[in-house]
Amino acid sequence: MIQEQSVDNQIDEMINESKIYRFASELQHTEDENRKTSLRSILAILQRTDKTVKLEKELNARQKINDMFDKIEISALKKSWARLNDKQKENRIKLYVSEMIMDDAKKSGYEKKLLELFETKKLKKTQIEYDEKEGKIISVDVEC
């Protein structure tokens, strides 16, 4: 599909370049001032459109790449708690605290305490209820 889009994009670019060449060539050879004015405005539009289209395509490509990375990152978190690496677990703990606690003062202390328990291996997987489908911690059974 990406290759088809690439071919379509190349065809569109070739068509646009052909139009620009045709109108530029006509502009060089015509004597009629009204026609020259019209050709200049047509060329301005085509050249502006060409740049705009290229920028749009570049932005779309970047967005698609970012979307792919987001999907990969999300799918990497959709596995059991035991299979997540330490960085992923820390990330999930921080997300859990930020979503569950509204008070900033409590949030900081609770996050620090949970991360400390996690880093010292005192936070056991039995204390964490983790939703594999959502990739989020549902609850943590720890008193802080």
Summary of the structure (lengths in Angstrom):
residues: 144
radius of gyration: 28.5
end to end distance: 52.0
largest distance: 87.4
contacts: 327
relative contact order: 0.07
helix: 76%
strand: 6%
